[in-house]
Amino acid sequence: MVLEKLGSSLKGTLAKITKAVIVDKKLVEELVKEIQRALLQADVNVELVFKLTSQIKKRALDEEVPAGLTKKEYLVNIVYEELVKFLGQEEAKIDADKKPTKIMLVGLFGNGKTTTAGKLGKYFQKRGKKVALMQTDTWRPAAFEQLQQLAKQINIDFLGIKGEKDPVKIYKSFEDKLNKYDVVVIDTAGRDALSDELIEELNKIHSVVQAHEKLLVIGADVGQGAQTQAQTFHDTCGVTGVVITKLDGTAKGGGALSACAITNANVKFIGVGEKIDDLEHFVPERFVSRLLGMGDIEGLLEKARDAIDSDQAEDLGKRFLKGDFNLIDLYEQMQAMKKMGPLGKVMDMIPGMGKMKIPKEMINTQEENIKKWKFIMDSCTKEELEEPDTIGSERVERIAKGSGTDVSEVRGMLKQYRQAKKMMKMFKGGGSRKMKQAMKQFGGKLPDDLSQLGNLGKM
């Protein structure tokens, strides 16, 4: 999970609110202290922590509770709203309508600029843009080859001159050809630390490129040093946004997040894994919702749309909601789930799941089961896949032998299939309303138009 430790601390704090008998000044003060502790442990700037928590305390003690909400619900809502405001309030989009939209990446060594360039290329390519990656990093020996390989991997154009030491010359040699692209991502050089030499080089390339977006790429593991980095890069080239990388690891992340608040350059993307698709557009509301265990339906729908054809998703979703599906449908569900990413990340997006303290070992076991189920299904006949109820003891033994698995594992898959079918049938005949009520019990939010749930057939 993204910022797992911070998320666990904040969820634990909110759990105390829901368990409290009354909401009074003492509870609010305890809540504020725990939020302060959680944010400081996550490397968030001290001054910003006290500013944030003072606002939470002031609102909690001074504001009248709106009609229709309990004091507990409103207190949780205040925490949510203030965290969203702290992280930028509105989502910061990149306008890629200009042709070409030039995006220049800046940052120190080790923060993942080159990898991020490839991820951004893939991100805009998936949105129908003609993209090119340009290499102007002449300092790091492997920079040319790395970016070239990333461009080849995602089948987009690569612009660079091997051996050329002047980044301005590299840019100028391709400048006349850039109009054929919708988006050009320019990877610049870094250094091990901020230096006059780096600042001078960035000033030169910045004045020539005149990029529409100057994105600071900063690692979640930077800590309090992020503040100085962000301010210096902002003063040098006018940073318009931030990409935070390595948010999937054990890094605290708060330093990078608070640095953005200091420079007024909002987070635009976050890196949540090592794969080329592991880049998310940053939306404060959705990020905080996931952090607090409230899920992220919109993010889940996006992943689902990328993972499965929309017509197939709608058909599969309808059959799941009716409880009318078989092992072939389950197989398609598993394949789509695999494309959506690790099971733990997907579950964080499902309303209510983030609040359930599901052990990592259980999630890992389920992922292993899914791998085995593929082999089990490959050993089933077409009839067995279409009519799982025909699978008796003899067939279970044959399937186990053919798939190289244990009889108990075949029975386990069939048991899970029947449980899923039974659960879905509970919603038959009043599905949308019942599902909405069930999700709300976990504090989750569903889209008003539940036809979108067709895309969640693979959950």
Backbone torsions as a table, in degrees:
resi	resn	phi	psi	omega
1	MET	NA	147.9	175.5
2	VAL	-65.4	129.7	179.6
3	LEU	47.1	56.7	-172.6
4	GLU	-59.2	-44.0	-177.4
5	LYS	-66.1	-44.6	179.1
6	LEU	-63.6	-44.0	179.3
7	GLY	-60.0	-43.7	-179.7
8	SER	-63.2	-41.8	179.8
9	SER	-63.5	-45.1	-178.8
10	LEU	-68.0	-38.7	178.1
11	LYS	-65.0	-37.9	177.4
12	GLY	-63.7	-38.5	178.5
13	THR	-65.2	-45.2	-179.9
14	LEU	-67.0	-30.7	178.5
15	ALA	-63.1	-33.3	178.9
16	LYS	-66.4	-33.2	177.8
17	ILE	-64.1	-46.6	-176.5
18	THR	-66.7	-25.8	-179.4
19	LYS	-88.4	-15.4	-176.5
20	ALA	-65.9	143.5	179.3
21	VAL	-75.1	-44.1	178.3
22	ILE	-133.2	153.8	175.8
23	VAL	-104.8	107.9	179.8
24	ASP	-130.2	-175.7	-177.9
25	LYS	-59.0	-39.9	-179.3
26	LYS	-61.3	-44.3	179.5
27	LEU	-63.8	-43.2	-179.9
28	VAL	-60.7	-43.6	-179.7
29	GLU	-65.3	-38.8	176.7
30	GLU	-64.4	-41.9	178.9
31	LEU	-60.9	-45.8	-179.4
32	VAL	-61.2	-43.9	179.7
33	LYS	-62.1	-39.5	-179.1
34	GLU	-70.3	-36.5	176.6
35	ILE	-66.6	-41.4	176.8
36	GLN	-58.7	-46.8	-179.3
37	ARG	-60.6	-44.1	-178.4
38	ALA	-64.0	-43.4	-177.8
39	LEU	-71.2	-39.7	179.0
40	LEU	-66.2	-38.4	177.3
41	GLN	-66.5	-23.0	179.0
42	ALA	-90.9	10.4	176.0
43	ASP	74.5	20.8	175.8
44	VAL	-73.8	141.2	-179.5
45	ASN	-52.6	131.8	-174.7
46	VAL	-57.6	-47.9	-178.5
47	GLU	-59.1	-40.8	-179.9
48	LEU	-70.3	-34.7	178.6
49	VAL	-61.0	-47.2	-177.8
50	PHE	-70.1	-32.9	176.5
51	LYS	-65.5	-44.4	179.6
52	LEU	-63.6	-50.3	-174.9
53	THR	-71.4	-28.3	175.5
54	SER	-64.5	-38.7	178.7
55	GLN	-67.8	-40.3	177.3
56	ILE	-61.3	-45.8	-178.6
57	LYS	-63.5	-45.1	-179.0
58	LYS	-60.0	-47.2	-178.6
59	ARG	-66.4	-40.8	-177.5
60	ALA	-64.3	-34.3	-177.3
61	LEU	-90.5	-27.5	-172.9
62	ASP	-98.8	-31.5	-171.1
63	GLU	-82.4	146.4	175.4
64	GLU	-79.0	141.5	178.7
65	VAL	-74.5	123.5	-179.5
66	PRO	-61.9	152.9	178.1
67	ALA	-60.8	139.8	177.7
68	GLY	94.5	-8.4	179.0
69	LEU	-119.5	147.3	172.1
70	THR	-85.2	166.7	177.8
71	LYS	-60.4	-39.2	179.7
72	LYS	-62.2	-48.6	-178.9
73	GLU	-60.9	-40.4	-177.8
74	TYR	-70.7	-35.0	178.3
75	LEU	-65.2	-43.5	176.1
76	VAL	-61.4	-40.3	-179.2
77	ASN	-64.7	-37.1	177.7
78	ILE	-63.4	-45.7	178.4
79	VAL	-58.8	-45.8	179.6
80	TYR	-59.9	-49.9	-176.4
81	GLU	-64.0	-40.2	-178.3
82	GLU	-71.7	-34.5	175.3
83	LEU	-66.6	-39.6	177.2
84	VAL	-62.7	-44.6	179.4
85	LYS	-61.9	-41.0	-179.7
86	PHE	-61.2	-35.5	-177.2
87	LEU	-91.6	10.8	173.1
88	GLY	120.2	-6.4	177.6
89	GLN	63.2	-75.6	-177.5
90	GLU	-93.3	148.6	174.9
91	GLU	-68.9	140.8	-177.8
92	ALA	-101.6	102.9	-176.5
93	LYS	-89.4	155.9	173.1
94	ILE	-101.1	121.5	178.3
95	ASP	-81.6	107.1	-177.3
96	ALA	-104.0	27.0	-178.9
97	ASP	-81.9	-26.1	178.1
98	LYS	-70.6	145.6	-178.8
99	LYS	-123.7	116.3	-5.4
100	PRO	-86.7	145.7	170.3
101	THR	-82.1	117.8	-176.6
102	LYS	-99.9	123.3	-179.6
103	ILE	-116.1	115.5	-179.1
104	MET	-104.5	128.9	179.9
105	LEU	-100.5	132.3	178.3
106	VAL	-128.8	158.3	179.2
107	GLY	153.7	172.2	-179.5
108	LEU	-83.8	168.0	175.6
109	PHE	-58.8	146.6	172.4
110	GLY	85.6	-0.1	-179.6
111	ASN	-94.6	-8.5	174.9
112	GLY	94.5	33.2	-179.2
113	LYS	-62.7	-49.0	-175.4
114	THR	-64.8	-43.4	176.9
115	THR	-61.9	-40.4	178.6
116	THR	-64.4	-36.0	176.8
117	ALA	-58.3	-45.2	177.8
118	GLY	-63.5	-41.6	179.7
119	LYS	-64.2	-40.9	177.8
120	LEU	-65.1	-39.1	176.7
121	GLY	-58.0	-45.3	178.6
122	LYS	-65.0	-41.5	-178.9
123	TYR	-57.8	-48.8	-178.0
124	PHE	-76.6	-29.9	176.1
125	GLN	-62.5	-41.8	179.3
126	LYS	-64.7	-19.0	179.1
127	ARG	-99.8	21.1	172.1
128	GLY	81.1	15.0	-179.5
129	LYS	-93.6	144.5	172.4
130	LYS	-85.2	117.6	-169.1
131	VAL	-119.7	147.9	171.4
132	ALA	-132.0	145.4	173.9
133	LEU	-106.3	129.5	-179.7
134	MET	-116.1	131.2	179.6
135	GLN	-98.6	118.0	172.7
136	THR	-124.7	11.4	176.9
137	ASP	-82.6	102.2	-177.5
138	THR	-100.5	5.0	-177.6
139	TRP	-95.5	-47.6	-176.3
140	ARG	-80.1	122.2	-173.5
141	PRO	-52.2	-41.3	-174.0
142	ALA	-93.9	5.3	-174.3
143	ALA	-60.5	-44.2	-178.8
144	PHE	-59.3	-53.8	-176.8
145	GLU	-64.3	-38.6	-178.6
146	GLN	-63.6	-47.1	-178.8
147	LEU	-69.5	-35.7	177.9
148	GLN	-61.9	-43.2	178.9
149	GLN	-66.0	-39.3	178.3
150	LEU	-63.5	-41.6	178.7
151	ALA	-63.2	-41.8	179.3
152	LYS	-65.0	-40.3	-178.8
153	GLN	-59.8	-38.1	-178.1
154	ILE	-103.4	7.7	174.0
155	ASN	59.7	49.7	172.3
156	ILE	-127.6	163.6	-174.0
157	ASP	-70.7	145.8	177.8
158	PHE	-117.8	132.6	179.8
159	LEU	-121.3	119.7	-179.3
160	GLY	-175.0	160.7	178.4
161	ILE	-127.3	109.6	-178.1
162	LYS	-65.7	130.8	177.0
163	GLY	91.6	-17.2	179.4
164	GLU	-73.3	131.5	-175.6
165	LYS	-98.7	-8.7	-177.9
166	ASP	-105.3	108.3	-178.4
167	PRO	-61.3	-31.4	179.5
168	VAL	-65.9	-41.2	178.2
169	LYS	-62.9	-39.9	179.0
170	ILE	-60.6	-48.7	-179.1
171	TYR	-61.4	-47.8	-176.3
172	LYS	-63.6	-31.2	-179.4
173	SER	-67.9	-20.6	-179.8
174	PHE	-110.8	-3.9	-171.7
175	GLU	-55.6	-40.7	-178.0
176	ASP	-69.8	-16.9	-176.0
177	LYS	-97.9	-4.2	-172.2
178	LEU	-73.4	-21.0	-176.9
179	ASN	-65.3	-15.3	179.6
180	LYS	-82.9	-3.5	-179.8
181	TYR	-107.9	150.1	173.8
182	ASP	-81.9	-39.7	-177.7
183	VAL	-135.5	132.9	173.9
184	VAL	-122.8	120.6	179.5
185	VAL	-101.1	121.6	-174.3
186	ILE	-109.5	117.0	179.7
187	ASP	-91.2	119.9	-178.8
188	THR	-102.7	168.7	-179.8
189	ALA	-76.3	156.3	173.3
190	GLY	-124.2	-169.5	173.7
191	ARG	-145.8	171.7	177.3
192	ASP	-68.7	-26.4	179.4
193	ALA	-150.8	162.9	177.5
194	LEU	-62.8	133.8	-178.4
195	SER	-147.9	160.7	177.5
196	ASP	-61.5	-34.6	-179.1
197	GLU	-63.6	-45.3	179.2
198	LEU	-64.3	-44.1	-179.1
199	ILE	-62.0	-41.4	179.1
200	GLU	-63.9	-43.2	179.7
201	GLU	-63.6	-42.6	179.6
202	LEU	-65.2	-38.9	177.4
203	ASN	-58.6	-42.0	-178.6
204	LYS	-66.2	-50.8	-176.9
205	ILE	-68.0	-35.4	179.0
206	HIS	-63.8	-43.1	-177.5
207	SER	-67.6	-27.2	-179.9
208	VAL	-85.0	-45.7	-175.3
209	VAL	-70.6	-41.4	-175.4
210	GLN	51.3	55.6	-176.5
211	ALA	-65.6	146.1	176.5
212	HIS	-72.7	-32.9	179.1
213	GLU	-130.0	130.0	173.5
214	LYS	-115.6	103.1	-173.9
215	LEU	-101.3	124.9	174.6
216	LEU	-84.0	121.7	177.6
217	VAL	-97.0	118.2	-174.0
218	ILE	-136.0	136.5	-177.0
219	GLY	-79.9	148.0	179.0
220	ALA	-67.5	-14.7	-177.5
221	ASP	-93.1	6.6	-175.9
222	VAL	-69.9	-34.7	179.3
223	GLY	78.2	-150.5	-175.3
224	GLN	-64.0	-22.2	178.4
225	GLY	-64.2	-13.9	-179.5
226	ALA	-61.4	-32.5	-177.5
227	GLN	-62.2	-47.4	179.6
228	THR	-64.4	-43.7	179.3
229	GLN	-58.2	-51.8	-175.9
230	ALA	-59.8	-44.1	-177.6
231	GLN	-65.5	-42.4	-178.4
232	THR	-66.8	-45.5	178.6
233	PHE	-64.8	-36.6	178.9
234	HIS	-64.7	-41.8	178.9
235	ASP	-67.1	-29.9	-176.2
236	THR	-77.8	-48.3	-173.9
237	CYS	-130.8	10.6	177.1
238	GLY	66.2	63.1	-178.5
239	VAL	-54.8	130.0	-179.8
240	THR	-101.0	-10.7	-179.4
241	GLY	-173.3	171.4	-176.0
242	VAL	-129.2	142.5	169.9
243	VAL	-115.1	119.7	178.4
244	ILE	-99.0	121.9	-179.1
245	THR	-102.8	168.9	174.7
246	LYS	63.4	27.4	179.1
247	LEU	-77.2	-5.2	-179.2
248	ASP	-89.0	-11.8	-175.8
249	GLY	-90.2	-154.4	-177.4
250	THR	-91.0	1.9	-177.9
251	ALA	-59.8	148.1	-178.6
252	LYS	-70.8	-41.8	172.1
253	GLY	83.0	-20.4	-174.9
254	GLY	-65.7	-31.9	179.0
255	GLY	-60.8	-46.7	-179.8
256	ALA	-65.4	-41.1	-179.4
257	LEU	-65.8	-42.5	-178.1
258	SER	-74.1	-27.2	177.0
259	ALA	-60.2	-35.5	179.4
260	CYS	-66.0	-38.1	179.5
261	ALA	-65.1	-35.4	-178.0
262	ILE	-69.9	-40.4	-175.6
263	THR	-90.7	-4.9	-176.3
264	ASN	61.8	20.4	174.2
265	ALA	-103.6	107.4	-172.9
266	ASN	-69.7	152.4	173.1
267	VAL	-67.7	129.9	179.0
268	LYS	-109.2	-30.2	177.6
269	PHE	-143.3	154.3	172.4
270	ILE	-129.6	139.4	175.8
271	GLY	-91.3	123.5	-173.4
272	VAL	-119.9	20.3	179.7
273	GLY	172.0	178.7	-176.0
274	GLU	-91.0	-17.9	-176.7
275	LYS	-74.6	159.0	-175.5
276	ILE	-62.8	-23.9	179.9
277	ASP	-90.8	-3.5	-174.2
278	ASP	-84.0	59.1	175.6
279	LEU	-134.9	128.1	-178.5
280	GLU	-117.9	138.0	170.5
281	HIS	-67.0	130.7	-174.0
282	PHE	-85.5	119.8	175.8
283	VAL	-122.2	109.2	-174.5
284	PRO	-49.3	-45.1	-178.2
285	GLU	-59.4	-44.9	-177.7
286	ARG	-71.1	-37.6	-179.8
287	PHE	-63.4	-48.1	-179.5
288	VAL	-66.1	-38.8	178.5
289	SER	-58.9	-42.7	178.4
290	ARG	-69.1	-39.7	-178.9
291	LEU	-61.2	-36.0	-177.9
292	LEU	-91.7	4.4	177.1
293	GLY	81.0	20.0	-179.0
294	MET	-94.9	-1.7	178.3
295	GLY	84.5	177.4	-179.2
296	ASP	-153.1	79.4	-177.0
297	ILE	-58.9	-43.0	-178.4
298	GLU	-61.6	-43.8	178.5
299	GLY	-64.2	-37.6	179.3
300	LEU	-65.6	-41.2	178.1
301	LEU	-63.2	-39.1	177.6
302	GLU	-61.7	-47.0	179.3
303	LYS	-62.1	-39.0	179.6
304	ALA	-64.6	-41.6	179.9
305	ARG	-63.8	-36.1	178.8
306	ASP	-72.6	-27.2	-172.1
307	ALA	-88.3	-22.4	-172.8
308	ILE	-146.7	146.4	177.9
309	ASP	-59.4	137.1	-172.8
310	SER	-61.0	-40.7	179.8
311	ASP	-66.6	-41.6	179.0
312	GLN	-64.9	-39.8	-179.8
313	ALA	-63.0	-43.8	-178.8
314	GLU	-63.3	-44.3	-179.6
315	ASP	-65.2	-46.3	-179.5
316	LEU	-64.3	-41.4	179.5
317	GLY	-61.8	-42.2	179.6
318	LYS	-63.3	-42.1	-179.8
319	ARG	-66.3	-37.9	178.6
320	PHE	-65.4	-43.6	-178.6
321	LEU	-67.5	-25.2	176.8
322	LYS	-85.4	-10.9	-174.7
323	GLY	75.7	17.6	-176.2
324	ASP	-109.0	77.0	179.7
325	PHE	-146.3	161.2	-177.9
326	ASN	-126.7	-168.4	-177.1
327	LEU	-68.6	-27.9	176.2
328	ILE	-64.7	-42.7	177.0
329	ASP	-63.3	-40.5	179.0
330	LEU	-63.1	-37.7	178.2
331	TYR	-63.5	-44.6	177.7
332	GLU	-62.5	-38.3	177.5
333	GLN	-60.4	-44.5	-179.2
334	MET	-64.8	-40.9	179.4
335	GLN	-63.7	-42.2	178.9
336	ALA	-66.5	-40.8	178.5
337	MET	-59.5	-40.3	-179.9
338	LYS	-62.0	-39.7	179.7
339	LYS	-68.6	-28.0	-176.5
340	MET	-75.5	-13.3	177.7
341	GLY	116.0	-178.3	-179.4
342	PRO	-56.1	144.9	-176.1
343	LEU	-58.1	-38.0	-179.8
344	GLY	-60.0	-41.7	-179.9
345	LYS	-67.1	-41.3	-179.7
346	VAL	-64.7	-41.5	-178.4
347	MET	-65.3	-32.3	177.0
348	ASP	-61.4	-24.9	-177.5
349	MET	-86.7	-14.9	-178.5
350	ILE	-83.1	121.5	-178.5
351	PRO	-51.1	128.8	178.2
352	GLY	94.6	-32.4	-176.3
353	MET	-64.9	-36.6	-178.6
354	GLY	-64.7	-25.2	180.0
355	LYS	-83.3	-18.0	178.6
356	MET	-81.9	125.8	-177.3
357	LYS	-82.0	74.4	-179.7
358	ILE	-82.8	121.2	-178.6
359	PRO	-58.7	143.5	178.5
360	LYS	-58.6	-35.9	-178.4
361	GLU	-60.3	-36.9	-180.0
362	MET	-67.9	-41.1	178.7
363	ILE	-64.7	-43.5	179.1
364	ASN	-62.6	-38.9	178.7
365	THR	-63.6	-40.5	-179.8
366	GLN	-65.4	-38.5	178.5
367	GLU	-64.8	-38.2	177.0
368	GLU	-65.9	-38.7	178.4
369	ASN	-60.7	-42.4	-178.4
370	ILE	-60.3	-39.5	177.8
371	LYS	-62.5	-43.0	-178.7
372	LYS	-69.1	-36.4	-179.1
373	TRP	-61.1	-32.3	177.9
374	LYS	-60.7	-45.3	178.9
375	PHE	-65.4	-39.5	179.2
376	ILE	-61.8	-46.1	-179.1
377	MET	-66.2	-34.1	177.8
378	ASP	-64.5	-21.4	179.8
379	SER	-94.8	1.2	177.8
380	CYS	-89.5	153.3	174.0
381	THR	-80.5	167.1	178.3
382	LYS	-60.2	-39.9	179.6
383	GLU	-62.0	-42.3	-178.3
384	GLU	-67.9	-36.1	178.5
385	LEU	-68.8	-37.0	-178.7
386	GLU	-80.2	-30.8	-178.6
387	GLU	-130.2	76.1	-176.1
388	PRO	-58.1	-24.5	-178.9
389	ASP	-67.1	-12.8	178.6
390	THR	-81.3	-6.7	-175.8
391	ILE	-83.2	102.7	177.4
392	GLY	-97.5	-169.9	-175.1
393	SER	-58.3	-45.7	-178.3
394	GLU	-63.2	-42.7	-179.9
395	ARG	-66.8	-37.2	177.6
396	VAL	-58.9	-44.4	-179.9
397	GLU	-64.2	-42.0	179.0
398	ARG	-63.4	-43.7	-178.9
399	ILE	-64.8	-42.0	179.2
400	ALA	-61.6	-44.3	179.7
401	LYS	-64.8	-42.4	-178.2
402	GLY	-69.0	-28.6	-177.2
403	SER	-97.0	-4.4	-179.3
404	GLY	71.0	27.2	179.7
405	THR	-117.5	177.8	179.7
406	ASP	-91.1	152.5	178.4
407	VAL	-55.6	-39.1	-178.4
408	SER	-64.3	-30.3	179.7
409	GLU	-73.3	-35.7	175.9
410	VAL	-66.6	-44.6	179.0
411	ARG	-64.3	-35.9	178.9
412	GLY	-63.3	-40.6	177.8
413	MET	-64.6	-44.3	179.7
414	LEU	-64.4	-37.7	179.0
415	LYS	-63.8	-43.2	-179.2
416	GLN	-67.0	-37.7	177.6
417	TYR	-60.7	-45.8	-178.0
418	ARG	-67.8	-36.3	178.1
419	GLN	-65.2	-42.0	179.2
420	ALA	-63.4	-41.2	-179.0
421	LYS	-66.6	-40.1	179.5
422	LYS	-65.5	-42.3	-179.2
423	MET	-63.3	-43.8	-178.5
424	MET	-66.3	-32.9	179.5
425	LYS	-67.2	-21.6	177.2
426	MET	-61.4	-28.1	-177.2
427	PHE	-91.0	-5.8	-177.0
428	LYS	-66.4	131.8	177.6
429	GLY	90.6	-5.3	176.4
430	GLY	-167.5	23.9	-168.2
431	GLY	-42.4	-58.6	-173.5
432	SER	-57.6	-47.6	-177.5
433	ARG	-64.2	-45.6	-178.1
434	LYS	-66.4	-40.1	-180.0
435	MET	-65.4	-41.1	-179.8
436	LYS	-61.9	-43.0	179.5
437	GLN	-64.0	-41.2	-179.3
438	ALA	-63.6	-44.0	-179.8
439	MET	-65.8	-38.7	-177.1
440	LYS	-65.0	-25.6	177.3
441	GLN	-61.7	-25.0	179.9
442	PHE	-96.4	7.6	179.4
443	GLY	78.4	14.4	-178.1
444	GLY	-89.5	162.3	178.3
445	LYS	-114.9	134.7	175.5
446	LEU	-113.4	151.0	176.4
447	PRO	-63.7	145.4	179.9
448	ASP	-60.0	-37.5	178.9
449	ASP	-88.2	93.8	-174.9
450	LEU	-74.3	1.8	173.9
451	SER	-65.9	-21.9	177.9
452	GLN	-64.4	-20.7	-178.8
453	LEU	-66.1	-9.4	173.1
454	GLY	-57.8	-30.1	179.7
455	ASN	-78.1	-5.6	-179.0
456	LEU	-103.2	17.0	-178.7
457	GLY	-60.3	-20.8	-176.0
458	LYS	-96.3	12.3	-179.8
459	MET	-72.0	NA	NA
